[in-house]
Amino acid sequence: MTGIFTDNGDRCGWPQAILFDLDGTLIDSVPDIAAAVNELLAQDGLSALQLDTVRSMIGNGVKKLVERAYVSSGKPVEGDELDQVTDRMMAIYGKHLTQHTTMMAGAMEMVVAYHSARVKIGVVTNKPESFTHEILKHFGLDAYVDVVVGGDTGPVRKPAPDKLFHALSEVGLSASRALMVGDSPADIGAAKAALMASIAVRGGYTNVPADELGADRVISSLLELPAAIEALKELA
């Protein structure tokens, strides 16, 4: 845990910012994403994919999801065609972002609790920023989030650290004063690249078990976040 805490900061004040991933961490969006993917595939005469199959494809943004879906369906798309199909997917998904999506256990409680404790709350996701804002507003989370960084915000996507740095610059904090909470290799990889502490949440969207992502701590529910944070402080 060396390097997480700044020399002039004490453990009691850490973290000053928590950056959350969205899909698979704060929300379970697979039902709506899968419905959009299957509507897209149906337009091209392709068979629907199972929910768990789509779940395994989520990560690294909508374009990568579309690419994986078409490969799985036996009709790979690339280049300009992939861009066009991705645009169609965005239009379809944008019409029902929250029809079947639910919040993950503990998401509201933890965001509200840490916001009330004056911890800066960020959402850093590879999902488009406009979609992210709409989803956060739908669930009432927007009132507690200080910064949102989406897949199209500008910086390179996770697992590069750029979006994490961008979020922290918006709230005026360094990586040593922050914590990344996510469910996938992209989330934990970004935190590692940023030299930021990280906590992985089991039950999200990843083909790599949460316990194997290399996070500083692994939890089964966001409700376990406070205890995990305290454990990280003890290790420092």
N, C-alpha and C positions, 0 to 999 in steps of 0.2 A: 504493500500500500504506500510505499515511499513516493513522495511527490504529489500526493493528492491534496494535502493540506499546505497552504502557504506558510512561510516562515513567520509572518506577522498575523496569522489568523489562528484562532483556537478551535478546538473540536466542537465546542458547544454551539458555535455559529455556523456549522457545516451541516448540510449544504445550503448555500444561499440561492441556488437555482436548481430546479429539477426539470430536465428535459425528457418528455415522454414521447415515445413512438405512438402512433394512432392505431392503425389496424392490427389487431391481435394483442394489443396492450391496453388501450383505453376502450376500444369498441370491438365487437364481433361483427364485422361487415361482410363476412363470407356469403351469407344468404343473398344479399343484394348484388354483390359482385358476381356471384355464380349465375344469378338470373340474367344479368346484363350480358355476360359472356355467352350464355346459351341462346339468348335472343340474337346476338351478333352472329353466332355460328349458324343459326337457323336461316338467317337471311342469305347465307351462302350454301344452303342445302346440306349442312354438316350436322352430325348427330350431337346431341347434348352431352355435356360432361357431368360426372357425378360431383356432388358438393365437395367431397374430400379431395378429389382430383384438382379442382380449382383451388382449394385451400393450399395445396402443395405448390401451386404456381405463383402465389402472391409473394411479392418482394421485388424491389428494384424498379417499381413504377408500373404504370398502366401499359406502356409500350411493351415491356418485357413480358407482362402477363398475356397480352394478346399474342405475342410471338410464340410463347409456350403453348397457348391454347390451340393455335393452328398447327403447330408441330404435332401435338398430341392427337389432333383430328385427322392427321395424314395429309394436310394441305399447307405446307409451310409457306409463309409470306415473308418478304424482305424488301429492303429499299423503299422506294416510293409507295409500293403496294402496302407495305407494313404501316407506313405513315397514314395512308388513307383509311386502312382498317382501324387503326388506333383512333383516328378522329371519329369514326362511326361508333366505336366502343364508348368514347367519351360522351357522345351525344346521348347514347342509350342509358348509360349508367347515371348521367347527370339528371335524368328524369325521375329516378327513384333511388336516391342516396340513402334514405332512412326508412324505407318501407318495412324492411324485415331486420334491419340492423339494431343491435342492442348494445348496451354498455357492459363492459366486463365487470365482474364482481369487484367492488371496492373502488372503482374508478372515480365516481363522484365524491365519495367520502374522502379519499386521499387528496384529490385536487383541491377540494374545499378546505380541508384541514391544513394543508401546507400553504395555501394562499392566505389563510387566516393567520398563519404563523409568520407572514411576511416573506415567505420564500417565493422567489420569482418562478413562475410556471411557464414552461415552453412546450410547444408541440412541434416536433421535428419529424416530418414524414415525407415519403416519396410520392404520396398522393397529391394531386394538384391542389394548390392553395385555396382556390375558390371552393372546391368541394369540401376541403377541410373546414373552412369557416362555416359553411352551411351546416355541416354535421355537428360541429361544436355548438352552434346556435340552437339547433334542434334539441339537443340534449341539455341545454342550459349551462354548458361548460364554458362558453365564451366569456362569461362575466368574470371568470377566475383565471383566465389564461393571459399572460403578459405578452407573449410573442408566438407567432405561428410561422413556421418555415415549411413550405411545401415543395413538391418535386419540381415545380416550375418557377420557384422563387428566384433562382439565379445560380447560386453556387453548385458545385458538383454534388451529385447525390450520394447518400450513404451507400456503401461503407466508407467513402471518403469522409474526412472530418470536417469538410468545408461548411456544411449546413449547421453543424453544431457550433462552430466558431461564429458563424453569422448570427445565430440565435443569441449567443452570449454577448456579442458586440452590441446587440439591440438593448440588452439589459445592463450593460456596463460591467460585466463580470468575466473573470478568467476561468479557464477549464479546471483549475485546481479548486475552485469554489463551487463546482457544479457536479451533478450526478445525472447519468443517462439511464433511463429505464426503458427496456424494450424486450422484444421476444424473438428476434431473428439475428442471423449472422451479420446482416447489414447494420443493425443497431449497435451490437457489441463491437463489431469491427470498427465502426466510426468512433466509438468511445475510446477504444484502444489507440487508434491513430491520433486522437486528440489528447492522449494522456489524461483521460478523464475517467473517474470511477464509474462503474456500471453495475446494474442489477438486471438480471434476466428473469423474465416471468414465464413459468411453464404454461403450456396450453395455448400458445399463440400459433403463428403461422411460420413454421420452419421445418425443413427436412433434417435439420441437425438438432438433436435433443438439447433443450435449454441448458442442461448440466454440462454439455460439451462445448458450449459457445465461448468459454473462457472469461465469463463475467466475474466480477469480484464477489458477487453473491447471487444465489438463485433462490427464487421464491415461487410458491405455488399459486399465490393470489396477491393482488395489490394490497389486500388487507394486512399482509405480512410486511409491508414496506417499512413502517416505523421500526420494527424490531431489526430488520436487515440494516437499516441506516445506523442504528445504535451499535450493531455488531461491527460495522465498518469503522466506526469511530474508535472502537476498542482496539482494533488491529493497527491503527495508524501510529 
